[in-house]
Every structure is written in C-alpha cells, then in structure tokens.
Amino acid sequence: MARDFVTAAIHGGYDRAAHGEAANPPIYASAAFDMVSAAHGDALGAGEAEGFSYSRVANPTVDVFERRLAELEGGVSAVAVASGMAAVSYALLCAAEGGGRIISPTNLYGASVDAMETFFPQFGVHADFVRDINDLDEVASKIGPDTRAIYTESVANPSTEITDIEPLAELAHRNGIPLIVDNTVPTPYLFRPIEFGADIVVHSTTKGITGHGNAIGGVVIDGGDFDWANGRFPQFTTPELVVSDERKGIARSFASRFGREAFIRRVRIKYLRTFGAVPSPFNTYLSMVGLETLAVRERQEVESAMRIAEHLTHAPHVLKVNYSGLGSTGQYDLVAKYFPKGIGTILSFLVDGDENNVRRILDGTEVFSYVPNIGDARSLIVDPARITHREVPLEYRHAAGVSDNLIRLSIGLENVDDLIADLDQAIANAY
C-alpha cells in the first residue's frame, strides 16, 4: 500500500521477520557472510540471486537504508556510498565513462565543480558548463554526440537558486540523455525530482538526511525509466564477464541482464565493488536514526530559515539575501511549483565592508558554529569563497554569486529568536 512520507521514513525497506523481529534495523558489523552453498554462491556472484556475501558490495544494514531512500525518492533502487562526493562521482562517471561529456551549471557545490573542471578530464570525462541551467537554449546548444548527461542541483548551494526540473528533463529525454539531480539541500521530504522527470538522484546523506553532523555518507537513486540501451551508452550494452556465465557460453550486458535497473546495478557492481567507497554499517545506522525525524526537523528548520531570511533583508550592513523562498525573488513561481513545503534550510547573505568584517562576523557568533557542513540540527555559518568553494575558479565563483563578502547559514533547531539575536550582535560588533 502507498504510505505517507513520514511513515516510510520510519518503516520503509525493513522486514522485522527477516532480522529476528528486531524493532530497529540491526547493525551488521561483518565484512563477509556465509553463502550457504556453492550453487547459491555462484548465483550471488552472477547477480542472479539476492543476498549478501561481502560488505564491499552489499550489507544487510545498508540494504535497509537503500530500500528506504529509494522508496522516499520514488526510485526503483539505490546504492549507498561512503560520502556525498562518492555518490556524485559514481553517478557522473558511470553515465559518461569512455569519453563522454556532462552539461552542468557552474553554481554547484565547490567540490563538484572542481571534480568536473580539473579531475574528471584526467579520466576522459569532460564538462560543458552553462551560466544558467534554466536557459534551455543555452543547454541545448551544448548537446552533442558525446553528451552523456545533464547534471544539476535541485537547489543550488549557496545561492539557493532553483532548477526548473520538468522542462530540463524533457529536453534531456528528447536528446536521449538522462537528467541527474543532486537533491541534497531540500532532501526528499521537500522535493522529489523523479516525480518531475529526473532519472538519477544523488544525495550527500551527511546533510539533512542524517541531520546531526555525526555520519558521512551518500546515496545514488535510480528512477528506473531511462533507456540505457538507446545507443549512446556502450558501457551498458557491451557484454561483461561479471554479469555473464562464461562457462555456459552466456554473454550478457548490464542492459540485457538488468533492464530498467541497468544503471544502479552498474554503480554497485562496477563502481562500488571496484573503487570501494563503502558506507560503514554503523554510519548507515546513524543515518537511519536521523532519517526517522527528517520531516519534523525540516518543518522547523525551514520555518526558522524563512524568519531569518526575512529579518536579514532589513538588517544593517546586509546588502543582499539569497533565499529563493522569499516572495520577492524572481524564482517564486518555481517555489510554488516544486516546493510547497519550503526550499530548504540554507541561505546566504552579502555584507558590506571587506574580508575583515566577514571574519569578525564569523568569529563573533556564539550560537552558530563555524562549520562547512549543512543540514545539521545545529546552526552553522561559513564563508563559501574561502571554504566550500575555495577550489572553484574565480569566474565560476562570481557567476554563482560567491564573492568574498558572502556568508552562508545552515539553520538548525535552536530557538529562532536566539539565532536572530546572535546574528544581530555579531554583525553589529563587526563594524
């Protein structure tokens, strides 16, 4: 039966009977599992049977988390990994391996820009950056025979600019390429990109999903509707031994063997198994504990973020506030379309003065913590130009509005009046 988000966040993907009737999913701290019989081991190795043999490929604790997040995002399957950047890297490289190109905006998380600009090219994968991902003509102009995916963030960090997912997905599909969306900022409670045409969703589960800054993790979720056998992706149609039965003369590709799950199976079998960014069962357990309260946390944090954004628009020394949830923004129609429950818990603001004023604000807060994370139950403050976007080229930083005078906030669960008072005193004492 169809379940409400809040119910699925607590019960999704878990069968108590399969785990000794434990009320909470157990932590399976085991590197390997008995394969029971030679025949079953052979079937596990060929991907013909479900089960567990080695935790670098699959683990029962992690499996529950994967199933739960796939349900919450509306996907067919998921692979949990050890960090958000592992999720981004695996998803993009899996789509573009072999010399493909990725279309992306520049207003992304700094490490994602750096990976596509300077690192992925070392592996033959290149990026075609656009200034505005919502300018469909600009995006279309970049699509060529080697394009393998369009990649974007549903809500950009730190500008909070919103991607208009639905027409972008339609453009991608007309050209036989998938849309991959980083949905970290809003979490699946506030937004589900697959419902609007996205094919692959990635998260840094470190952020809002876990919600307490105590466990690094990531996830790749497959919507299950994209045709990876359409001729653009030879890595999915070329037979591979790992999914074939050489002894019986049976040659299979990922597309022929797994159909609509070809992508996520390749992420697990080729990328997770080979590169080994495996989440620990304990970290995964912490993420599941956090996930159970996601809806409650997000509702409170979004309400507080809106209050703080509104307050800062009238605060001394604040030149501009970036929070797309404000009714005064040019993207408010997109907010109404995609984010009826709010856009998320981060915002940024530009202050006057110089870098010394910024540093005094950062150092002057007492409730906010100077931390590069987001989505924590604690409220956090950081200067993106020097921390989260330090490796981004100046041209791209400026295009994304990441100047030396920009400050980003991640709003937690503290009393909002205390947070406002803390910002007010820090700003006042910085000048």
N, C-alpha and C positions, 0 to 999 in steps of 0.2 A: 504494500500500500504506500501511497505517497505520504511523506512525512514533512512536517514543518521543519525549517532550518534548525531551530533550537533543539528539537528532539533528535534530529540526525546528528547534530554536533556532539551529542552525548552518547547515542546508541549506534550510530552508523558504522557499518563494517564489522560489527562484533557479534559473534555467536558464543554465548556463555557455555553452551554444551560442548563446544569444541575445545574449551580451555578449563575444564574441570569445574565449571559453574562459578568461576571467579567473577565477582561483581565488576571489578576493574580489569582491563586487559593486563595480563602478567608481563613482566619484563623477562624476556628470554635471553639471558646472558650466555649464549652459546655460539661459538664460531661455526659449529657443524651439527648436523642432525643425521641420525641413523636412517638410511634409505630403505630399510626393511628387507628388501630382496634385490637380487641382481636385475630382475626384469623391471622392477619399479625404478631402480637407479638409472637404468637405460632410458626409460620413459621420461624421467625428470631431466636428464641430460639433453634429450631431444626436444624438450618443450612440449611433449605430448601428454604430460601428467602435471597436475597441480600439486604443490608440496614444497618441502624445504630440504636442502642438502647442505648448503654453505651460505653463511650470512653475508658474504660479499654479493650474493645475487638476491637473496630473499630471506627474511626473518619473520617469525610469527608476530612479534610486537609491531614491527614496521609495517607488516601486511595490513593489520587493522587500521593503522593510521592512513595508509594509502587508499584503502577502500573507503574510509570515512571522508577523506578530502575529495575523492572522485565523486562521491555522492553529493557533497556540498557544492561542488562546482558544476555538477551536471555532466561530468565526463564518463567515459566508459572504463577508464583505468588510470592508474597513477604510479609513478616511481618516486619514492622519497630518496633524497640525497643528503650529503653532509653539510651543504650550505646553499644559500640563495644563488651565489655566483656559479656553483656547480650546476644548479638547475638551468640557469641562463645558458651557460657554455654547452652543456649536453644537448639542450633543445636546439640551439642555433647550429652547432656543428653537425648534429645528426641530420638536420634538414639540408645543410649546404655543403657537406663533405664532398671532396673530389673537385674543388674549384668553383663552387657556387658563390653567389653574391646575395647579400641581405640588404634590404631597404629599411632604413631606420631614421628617426628624428635624432637631433643632437641633444634634446632636453631630457636625457636619461640620467639615471644614476651613474656617477662618475666611473666606477669600475667597469660598467657595461660599455660605455663609450670607449674607454681605454682598450678594452679587450678587442672590440671591433676595429678600432683605428690602428693599433700598433701590434697586437698579439695574434689575432686570428689570421692575418695575412701571412704569418710565418707558416701556417698550415694550409695555405692556398685558399682561404675563405676571406672574402673582401666585403666591405660595407659601402653602400651608396647612401650618403646622408642627405636628408632633406631638411629645410628650415621649418616647414610646417607640415606635420603628418596629416592634418585635416585638409590640406590643399590637394585634392585628388588629381588635379592636372600635373602638379609637381611630382607626386608619387608615380603617376602613370608614365611620366617622361623617363623615369629611371628603370622601368621594367624592360629587361632584355632577355635573350635566350638563356643566359646563365643565372638569372634571378631565381632563387630557391625559396625565399620567404620575405614577408614583411613583418617587422618586429617593432613593437611599441609598448609603452606603459599605459595602462588604463587611466591612471592619474600620475602625472609626472612629479618627480622628486628633484628639487624642492618647490617648483613653480606652482604645483597642483593643477596645471593645465590638463584638460580632459581630452582624450582621443574619442572622436566620433566613430565608434567601432563598426556600426552596421554598414555604412556605405564603404568603409575601408575594406571590410570583409568581402563585400560584393565585388569590388574592384579586383581584389586578390584572386577570388574564385573565377572571375571571367578570364583571368590570365593563367589559370592552372597552378597557382601557388597558394600556400597556406598563410594564415594570419596567426602570428604568435604574440601573445599578450602577457606582459608582466603585470599581475594583479595584486602585487604586494601591498600597496598603500591602502586601497579600500577593503581588502580581504573579501572572501566570498559572501560575507554577511551583507555588505553594502552593494556589491556588484558581482554579476556572473557573466563574464564575457562570452562564454559559449552560447548562451541564450541569444546573443546578437550576432552570431556568425563566426566568432573566433574558433580556431581549430586546435590550438595548443595554448595552455595557460601555465605559467610558471609563478612560483612564489618563493620569496625568502621567508620560510616559516619562522625564522628567528624573530620576526617583527610582530605584527598584530596577532597572528595565529597562536604563537606561543605566549606572547603578551607579558612576559615577566623578565625579559632580558637574561634568561638563565640557560638557554639551549640554542646552539647554532643548528640550522637545518634549512632544507629547501625541498621543493617538490615540482615535478613535471606532470601535468594532467592532460590527457588526450581526449578531445571531444568525440573522436571516432567516426567522423563523417567525411574526412578528406580522402581523396583517391590518390594514394601514393604510387599507384601503378599507371599514372597518366602519361608517362614517357619522359618527364622532367627529372626523375629521381632514380637513376640506375642502381643506386645502393639498395633500393628496396625490391628491385626486380631481378637482380643478379643472384643466381643460386649461391648459397654459402653452406659450408660444411656444418657449421654449428646448429643449423636448423634442418639439415638433411640426414639421410640414412645411407651413407656411402656403401655399407655392406650389402644393402638390398638394392643398390642402384637407384635410389630415390633422391633426386636433386630438388631442393626447394629454395625459394627466395622468401624474404620476410613478407612480401605482399601475398604470395601464393599460400604461405603457411598460416598467416595470422589475419589476413584481410583487413578489416577496419581497425584492428589493433596493431598494425604493422609498425607504426611509428613508436609507440610506447614500448613494444616488445624489443625493438632495436635499441632503444635507450637502455633498457635493462640488460639485455644480453651482450651488446657490444660495448656500450659506454660505461655503465656501472661496473660490469664484470671486468673490463679492461683497465679503466682509469681508477676505479676503486674508491670514489668519494662516497663511502657508505655511511649512513647515519648510525649512531650507536643506539641500541635498544633503549638505554636509559634516557638519552636525549629525546628520543621519539616519545617515550612515556611522558616526559615533562611537557612536550608539545601537545599531547592529547589532553593532559590535565588543563593546560591553558585554553585549548580549543573548546572545552566544555563551557567556559564562561565568556566566549568571544562575543556573543550577541549582547550580553549585559554590559561588558566593558565598552564595546564600540558605541552603544547608545549614549552612555555617559560621557565618553571622551569626545564624541562628535558634538554633543551639546556644549561642552566646555570649549572646544576649539572654535565653534561659532561665536561664542561670547567673547573670547579673547580676540579673535579677528576683528569683530565689530569694535571692541574697545581700542585696539591699536590704530584703527583708522582715524581716531581723533587724538591720539597720544602725541605729546611734544616730541620733536626730533624724528618722528616716523614719517618718511616720505611716501611709502607705498606699502600696501599689504597684499600678499599673494594668497588668496584663498577663494577658489572658484565657487564655493558655496555661498559667498556673499551675493546678494541680489543685484549689486552694482556691477558685477563682472559681465564681460561680453559673452561668456560661455554659459550664462544662466539657463538658456534653453536646453543645453546638453545636460545640465544638472537635473532639470525637470524630467528629461527623457530617461536617463540612466541611473540617477542617484536620488531617488525619493527619500531615502533614509540618511542622506548625507554623503559627502565625498571622502571623508577620512579624518584622521587625527593629526595630520601635519599641516603647517602653514609657514610662510616665511615673510619677512618684512625688511625693508630697506631703510637705513637710518642715515642721517646727515653726519658731517664730520669726516674723520679719517679712521685708519685702522686702529689707532689708539683708543678712540671712542668705542669701537666694536669690542676690543679686548676688555675694556673696563666694564662694559655691559655683561660680557660672558663671565668675567671674574666676579662681578658684583651680585649675581643671583645667589639666593640662599636655598630656595626650594628646587629650582631647576638644576639638573645635573649636566655638566659639560661632557656629553657622550655622543658618539657618532651613530648610535642606533636610533630606530624609530619604533613605534608601536608598543612601547613599554608601559606598564602600569604606572611608572614614574615619569614625570615630565622632564623632557630633555631639551637642551639648547646646544647649538653648534654653529660655526661659521663655515658654510659649504665650500667657499673658494679655497680655503686652506686645509680642509679635512676631507669631506666626502667627494669633492670634485677637484682635488689638487692636481690629479694627473690629466685632466681634460684640457686640451689646447685652448688658449685664450679666446680665439674666435668662437669656438663652440660654447665656452662658458658665457661669453657676452650674449650670444644668440639665445641661450637658455635663461638669461637674466641673472646669472650667478656672478655678481660683482663682489668686490672686496668688502662692501658695506652691507651685504645681505646676511641676515641671521635666520636660521631655521629653528622652528619649535616642533616638538612632538609632544602632544598633550596627553597626560596620564589621568589618574583617578583622584588626584588631590582635590581639595576644595577649590573651586574655580576662583573665588574671591581671594584666596591666598596666592594663587598663581598670578592673578592680575596685580595684586599689591607687590609681589616680588618683582615683576617686570617693571612696574612703575618706579620703584625705588632704584633698581639697577640702572635704568635709563636716566633718571634724574641725576644720579651720582656720577654718571659717565661724562658729564659736560660741565 
